[in-house]
Protein backbone atom coordinates (compact mmCIF):
# COMPACT_ATOMS: atom_id res chain seq x y z
CA UNK A 1 0.00 0.00 0.00
CA UNK A 2 1.42 3.38 -1.02
CA UNK A 3 0.73 6.23 1.38
CA UNK A 4 1.99 10.26 2.51
CA UNK A 5 2.55 12.72 5.58
CA UNK A 6 0.50 15.66 6.36
CA UNK A 7 2.92 16.34 9.19
CA UNK A 8 1.82 19.97 9.27
CA UNK A 9 -1.89 19.25 8.88
CA UNK A 10 -2.69 21.42 11.90
CA UNK A 11 -1.08 24.42 10.19
CA UNK A 12 -2.90 24.06 6.90
CA UNK A 13 -6.50 24.87 6.08
CA UNK A 14 -6.60 22.61 3.03
CA UNK A 15 -4.93 19.35 2.12
CA UNK A 16 -2.66 19.74 -0.88
CA UNK A 17 -2.96 17.44 -3.90
CA UNK A 18 -0.64 14.47 -3.45
CA UNK A 19 1.30 12.76 -6.23
CA UNK A 20 0.89 9.30 -4.72
CA UNK A 21 -2.04 7.20 -3.60
CA UNK A 22 -3.45 8.58 -0.36
CA UNK A 23 -4.52 5.85 2.03
CA UNK A 24 -7.18 6.81 4.54
CA UNK A 25 -6.88 4.59 7.60
CA UNK A 26 -9.56 4.68 10.32
CA UNK A 27 -8.12 3.37 13.56
CA UNK A 28 -10.20 1.67 16.17
CA UNK A 29 -9.07 0.14 19.45
CA UNK A 30 -9.55 3.09 21.72
CA UNK A 31 -8.83 2.70 25.42
CA UNK A 32 -10.52 4.68 28.19
CA UNK A 33 -11.04 4.40 31.92
CA UNK A 34 -14.08 2.54 33.23
CA UNK A 35 -15.20 2.74 36.86
CA UNK A 36 -17.41 0.08 38.44
CA UNK A 37 -18.66 -0.15 42.03
CA UNK A 38 -20.40 -2.82 44.07
CA UNK A 39 -21.83 -2.43 47.56
CA UNK A 40 -20.63 -4.69 50.36
CA UNK A 41 -22.20 -8.14 50.10
CA UNK A 42 -22.76 -7.97 46.33
CA UNK A 43 -20.71 -8.99 43.30
CA UNK A 44 -18.79 -6.70 40.95
CA UNK A 45 -18.64 -7.60 37.26
CA UNK A 46 -15.95 -6.32 34.89
CA UNK A 47 -16.20 -6.93 31.16
CA UNK A 48 -14.47 -5.88 27.94
CA UNK A 49 -15.43 -6.20 24.26
CA UNK A 50 -14.35 -9.37 22.48
CA UNK A 51 -10.63 -9.38 21.71
CA UNK A 52 -9.76 -7.01 24.55
CA UNK A 53 -8.55 -7.68 28.07
CA UNK A 54 -8.93 -6.04 31.48
CA UNK A 55 -6.15 -3.81 32.84
CA UNK A 56 -6.88 -2.87 36.46
CA UNK A 57 -5.50 0.60 37.30
CA UNK A 58 -7.11 1.23 40.71
CA UNK A 59 -9.11 -0.68 43.29
CA UNK A 60 -10.32 -0.11 46.83
CA UNK A 61 -12.55 -2.01 49.18
CA UNK A 62 -13.65 0.43 51.85
CA UNK A 63 -15.24 3.86 51.68
CA UNK A 64 -14.10 7.29 50.48
CA UNK A 65 -17.50 8.81 49.65
CA UNK A 66 -20.65 9.15 51.74
CA UNK A 67 -22.99 9.01 48.77
CA UNK A 68 -21.86 5.74 47.16
CA UNK A 69 -23.79 2.80 48.64
CA UNK A 70 -25.34 5.08 51.31
CA UNK A 71 -25.94 3.70 54.78
CA UNK A 72 -27.24 4.98 58.09
CA UNK A 73 -25.09 5.89 61.06
CA UNK A 74 -21.59 7.31 61.15
CA UNK A 75 -19.52 6.14 58.19
CA UNK A 76 -15.73 6.27 57.92
CA UNK A 77 -14.83 7.91 54.58
CA UNK A 78 -11.11 7.34 55.04
CA UNK A 79 -11.36 3.57 54.73
CA UNK A 80 -8.91 1.78 52.46
CA UNK A 81 -7.88 -1.83 52.08
CA UNK A 82 -4.21 -1.99 51.11
CA UNK A 83 -4.58 -5.35 49.39
CA UNK A 84 -7.45 -4.27 47.13
CA UNK A 85 -5.67 -3.74 43.83
CA UNK A 86 -3.59 -6.91 44.09
CA UNK A 87 -6.66 -8.97 45.04
CA UNK A 88 -8.63 -7.65 42.07
CA UNK A 89 -5.70 -8.11 39.69
CA UNK A 90 -5.23 -11.70 40.83
CA UNK A 91 -8.78 -12.43 39.68
CA UNK A 92 -9.29 -10.09 36.71
CA UNK A 93 -6.04 -8.84 35.18
CA UNK A 94 -5.72 -9.92 31.54
CA UNK A 95 -9.15 -11.53 31.46
CA UNK A 96 -11.92 -10.60 29.03
CA UNK A 97 -14.46 -10.62 31.88
CA UNK A 98 -14.53 -11.49 35.56
CA UNK A 99 -16.58 -11.26 38.74
CA UNK A 100 -15.38 -10.53 42.25
CA UNK A 101 -17.15 -10.46 45.60
CA UNK A 102 -17.25 -7.20 47.58
CA UNK A 103 -16.82 -8.87 50.95
CA UNK A 104 -14.75 -8.85 54.13
CA UNK A 105 -14.01 -12.52 53.53
CA UNK A 106 -12.03 -11.64 50.40
CA UNK A 107 -10.53 -8.24 51.29
CA UNK A 108 -10.53 -8.23 55.06
CA UNK A 109 -12.31 -5.55 57.09
CA UNK A 110 -10.39 -2.24 56.91
CA UNK A 111 -13.02 -0.33 58.92
CA UNK A 112 -15.40 -2.27 61.20
CA UNK A 113 -18.95 -0.90 61.57
CA UNK A 114 -18.64 0.98 58.25
CA UNK A 115 -20.72 -0.16 55.29
CA UNK A 116 -18.16 -0.56 52.53
CA UNK A 117 -18.08 -0.86 48.76
CA UNK A 118 -15.64 -2.13 46.15
CA UNK A 119 -14.53 0.43 43.56
CA UNK A 120 -12.44 -0.58 40.53
CA UNK A 121 -11.01 1.51 37.71
CA UNK A 122 -9.94 -0.44 34.65
CA UNK A 123 -9.24 -0.17 30.93
CA UNK A 124 -10.01 -2.52 28.08
CA UNK A 125 -6.87 -3.11 26.05
CA UNK A 126 -6.35 -4.96 22.81
CA UNK A 127 -4.35 -8.09 23.35
CA UNK A 128 -0.75 -7.83 22.21
CA UNK A 129 0.55 -6.54 19.96
CA UNK A 130 -1.09 -3.19 20.74
CA UNK A 131 -2.40 -0.90 18.07
CA UNK A 132 -2.57 -1.40 14.32
CA UNK A 133 0.47 -1.80 12.07
CA UNK A 134 0.62 -0.05 8.70
CA UNK A 135 3.24 0.14 5.96
CA UNK A 136 3.82 2.59 3.13
CA UNK A 137 6.50 2.22 0.47
CA UNK A 138 9.21 4.85 0.06
CA UNK A 139 7.89 7.87 -1.81
CA UNK A 140 4.32 7.25 -0.70
CA UNK A 141 2.18 8.80 1.99
CA UNK A 142 0.11 7.56 4.93
CA UNK A 143 -2.89 9.42 6.32
CA UNK A 144 -4.04 8.31 9.79
CA UNK A 145 -7.08 9.43 11.71
CA UNK A 146 -9.07 8.35 14.75
CA UNK A 147 -12.80 8.35 15.54
CA UNK A 148 -14.15 11.65 16.84
CA UNK A 149 -13.07 12.39 20.41
CA UNK A 150 -10.00 10.13 20.29
CA UNK A 151 -6.39 10.86 19.48
CA UNK A 152 -3.44 9.09 17.91
CA UNK A 153 -1.00 7.11 20.06
CA UNK A 154 2.22 5.94 18.38
CA UNK A 155 3.67 2.68 19.74
CA UNK A 156 6.54 2.22 17.30
CA UNK A 157 7.83 3.44 13.94
CA UNK A 158 10.64 2.69 11.51
CA UNK A 159 11.71 4.06 8.15
CA UNK A 160 13.99 1.48 6.58
CA UNK A 161 13.59 -2.23 5.98
CA UNK A 162 13.11 -5.20 8.30
CA UNK A 163 11.49 -7.56 5.79
CA UNK A 164 12.22 -8.46 2.16
CA UNK A 165 8.54 -9.23 1.50
CA UNK A 166 7.20 -5.71 2.15
CA UNK A 167 7.57 -3.17 -0.68
CA UNK A 168 10.06 -5.29 -2.69
CA UNK A 169 12.60 -3.31 -4.69
CA UNK A 170 16.33 -2.60 -5.01
CA UNK A 171 18.26 -3.78 -1.97
CA UNK A 172 15.32 -5.75 -0.53
CA UNK A 173 17.75 -8.29 0.89
CA UNK A 174 19.01 -5.65 3.36
CA UNK A 175 16.64 -6.39 6.25
CA UNK A 176 18.64 -4.66 8.98
CA UNK A 177 17.85 -1.08 8.00
CA UNK A 178 16.64 1.01 10.94
CA UNK A 179 16.11 4.74 11.24
CA UNK A 180 17.15 5.99 14.67
CA UNK A 181 14.85 9.03 14.53
CA UNK A 182 11.70 7.53 12.98
CA UNK A 183 9.78 7.14 16.24
CA UNK A 184 10.46 10.70 17.40
CA UNK A 185 9.58 12.14 13.96
CA UNK A 186 6.27 10.26 13.82
CA UNK A 187 5.38 11.09 17.41
CA UNK A 188 6.14 14.78 16.89
CA UNK A 189 3.89 14.80 13.83
CA UNK A 190 1.04 12.60 15.05
CA UNK A 191 0.92 11.84 18.77
CA UNK A 192 -2.03 13.50 20.49
CA UNK A 193 -3.65 14.70 17.27
CA UNK A 194 -6.90 13.36 15.79
CA UNK A 195 -5.20 12.88 12.39
CA UNK A 196 -1.91 13.26 10.60
CA UNK A 197 -0.18 12.51 7.33
CA UNK A 198 3.32 11.09 6.96
CA UNK A 199 5.61 11.18 3.90
CA UNK A 200 7.88 8.16 3.57
CA UNK A 201 10.85 10.04 2.13
CA UNK A 202 14.51 10.61 2.97
CA UNK A 203 13.94 14.34 3.37
CA UNK A 204 11.75 13.60 6.42
CA UNK A 205 13.55 10.64 8.01
CA UNK A 206 17.04 10.73 6.55
CA UNK A 207 18.51 7.80 4.62
CA UNK A 208 19.53 4.99 7.00
CA UNK A 209 20.58 2.65 4.15
CA UNK A 210 21.50 4.24 0.80
CA UNK A 211 20.72 2.06 -2.20
CA UNK A 212 17.93 0.18 -0.38
CA UNK A 213 14.27 0.73 -1.27
CA UNK A 214 12.69 1.45 2.09
CA UNK A 215 9.25 1.62 3.66
CA UNK A 216 7.68 3.38 6.61
CA UNK A 217 6.12 1.14 9.25
CA UNK A 218 3.95 2.64 12.00
CA UNK A 219 2.24 0.84 14.86
CA UNK A 220 -0.54 3.16 16.03
CA UNK A 221 -3.77 3.20 18.01
CA UNK A 222 -6.39 5.64 19.26
CA UNK A 223 -6.99 6.71 22.83
CA UNK A 224 -9.08 9.09 24.91
CA UNK A 225 -6.91 11.67 26.68
C-alpha positions in Angstrom: 0.0 0.0 0.0 1.4 3.4 -1.0 0.7 6.2 1.4 2.0 10.3 2.5 2.5 12.7 5.6 0.5 15.7 6.4 2.9 16.3 9.2 1.8 20.0 9.3 -1.9 19.2 8.9 -2.7 21.4 11.9 -1.1 24.4 10.2 -2.9 24.1 6.9 -6.5 24.9 6.1 -6.6 22.6 3.0 -4.9 19.3 2.1 -2.7 19.7 -0.9 -3.0 17.4 -3.9 -0.6 14.5 -3.5 1.3 12.8 -6.2 0.9 9.3 -4.7 -2.0 7.2 -3.6 -3.4 8.6 -0.4 -4.5 5.8 2.0 -7.2 6.8 4.5 -6.9 4.6 7.6 -9.6 4.7 10.3 -8.1 3.4 13.6 -10.2 1.7 16.2 -9.1 0.1 19.4 -9.5 3.1 21.7 -8.8 2.7 25.4 -10.5 4.7 28.2 -11.0 4.4 31.9 -14.1 2.5 33.2 -15.2 2.7 36.9 -17.4 0.1 38.4 -18.7 -0.1 42.0 -20.4 -2.8 44.1 -21.8 -2.4 47.6 -20.6 -4.7 50.4 -22.2 -8.1 50.1 -22.8 -8.0 46.3 -20.7 -9.0 43.3 -18.8 -6.7 41.0 -18.6 -7.6 37.3 -16.0 -6.3 34.9 -16.2 -6.9 31.2 -14.5 -5.9 27.9 -15.4 -6.2 24.3 -14.4 -9.4 22.5 -10.6 -9.4 21.7 -9.8 -7.0 24.5 -8.5 -7.7 28.1 -8.9 -6.0 31.5 -6.1 -3.8 32.8 -6.9 -2.9 36.5 -5.5 0.6 37.3 -7.1 1.2 40.7 -9.1 -0.7 43.3 -10.3 -0.1 46.8 -12.6 -2.0 49.2 -13.6 0.4 51.8 -15.2 3.9 51.7 -14.1 7.3 50.5 -17.5 8.8 49.7 -20.6 9.2 51.7 -23.0 9.0 48.8 -21.9 5.7 47.2 -23.8 2.8 48.6 -25.3 5.1 51.3 -25.9 3.7 54.8 -27.2 5.0 58.1 -25.1 5.9 61.1 -21.6 7.3 61.2 -19.5 6.1 58.2 -15.7 6.3 57.9 -14.8 7.9 54.6 -11.1 7.3 55.0 -11.4 3.6 54.7 -8.9 1.8 52.5 -7.9 -1.8 52.1 -4.2 -2.0 51.1 -4.6 -5.4 49.4 -7.5 -4.3 47.1 -5.7 -3.7 43.8 -3.6 -6.9 44.1 -6.7 -9.0 45.0 -8.6 -7.7 42.1 -5.7 -8.1 39.7 -5.2 -11.7 40.8 -8.8 -12.4 39.7 -9.3 -10.1 36.7 -6.0 -8.8 35.2 -5.7 -9.9 31.5 -9.2 -11.5 31.5 -11.9 -10.6 29.0 -14.5 -10.6 31.9 -14.5 -11.5 35.6 -16.6 -11.3 38.7 -15.4 -10.5 42.3 -17.1 -10.5 45.6 -17.2 -7.2 47.6 -16.8 -8.9 50.9 -14.8 -8.9 54.1 -14.0 -12.5 53.5 -12.0 -11.6 50.4 -10.5 -8.2 51.3 -10.5 -8.2 55.1 -12.3 -5.6 57.1 -10.4 -2.2 56.9 -13.0 -0.3 58.9 -15.4 -2.3 61.2 -18.9 -0.9 61.6 -18.6 1.0 58.3 -20.7 -0.2 55.3 -18.2 -0.6 52.5 -18.1 -0.9 48.8 -15.6 -2.1 46.1 -14.5 0.4 43.6 -12.4 -0.6 40.5 -11.0 1.5 37.7 -9.9 -0.4 34.6 -9.2 -0.2 30.9 -10.0 -2.5 28.1 -6.9 -3.1 26.0 -6.3 -5.0 22.8 -4.3 -8.1 23.3 -0.7 -7.8 22.2 0.6 -6.5 20.0 -1.1 -3.2 20.7 -2.4 -0.9 18.1 -2.6 -1.4 14.3 0.5 -1.8 12.1 0.6 -0.1 8.7 3.2 0.1 6.0 3.8 2.6 3.1 6.5 2.2 0.5 9.2 4.8 0.1 7.9 7.9 -1.8 4.3 7.2 -0.7 2.2 8.8 2.0 0.1 7.6 4.9 -2.9 9.4 6.3 -4.0 8.3 9.8 -7.1 9.4 11.7 -9.1 8.4 14.8 -12.8 8.3 15.5 -14.2 11.7 16.8 -13.1 12.4 20.4 -10.0 10.1 20.3 -6.4 10.9 19.5 -3.4 9.1 17.9 -1.0 7.1 20.1 2.2 5.9 18.4 3.7 2.7 19.7 6.5 2.2 17.3 7.8 3.4 13.9 10.6 2.7 11.5 11.7 4.1 8.1 14.0 1.5 6.6 13.6 -2.2 6.0 13.1 -5.2 8.3 11.5 -7.6 5.8 12.2 -8.5 2.2 8.5 -9.2 1.5 7.2 -5.7 2.2 7.6 -3.2 -0.7 10.1 -5.3 -2.7 12.6 -3.3 -4.7 16.3 -2.6 -5.0 18.3 -3.8 -2.0 15.3 -5.8 -0.5 17.8 -8.3 0.9 19.0 -5.7 3.4 16.6 -6.4 6.3 18.6 -4.7 9.0 17.9 -1.1 8.0 16.6 1.0 10.9 16.1 4.7 11.2 17.1 6.0 14.7 14.9 9.0 14.5 11.7 7.5 13.0 9.8 7.1 16.2 10.5 10.7 17.4 9.6 12.1 14.0 6.3 10.3 13.8 5.4 11.1 17.4 6.1 14.8 16.9 3.9 14.8 13.8 1.0 12.6 15.0 0.9 11.8 18.8 -2.0 13.5 20.5 -3.6 14.7 17.3 -6.9 13.4 15.8 -5.2 12.9 12.4 -1.9 13.3 10.6 -0.2 12.5 7.3 3.3 11.1 7.0 5.6 11.2 3.9 7.9 8.2 3.6 10.9 10.0 2.1 14.5 10.6 3.0 13.9 14.3 3.4 11.7 13.6 6.4 13.5 10.6 8.0 17.0 10.7 6.5 18.5 7.8 4.6 19.5 5.0 7.0 20.6 2.7 4.1 21.5 4.2 0.8 20.7 2.1 -2.2 17.9 0.2 -0.4 14.3 0.7 -1.3 12.7 1.5 2.1 9.2 1.6 3.7 7.7 3.4 6.6 6.1 1.1 9.3 3.9 2.6 12.0 2.2 0.8 14.9 -0.5 3.2 16.0 -3.8 3.2 18.0 -6.4 5.6 19.3 -7.0 6.7 22.8 -9.1 9.1 24.9 -6.9 11.7 26.7 
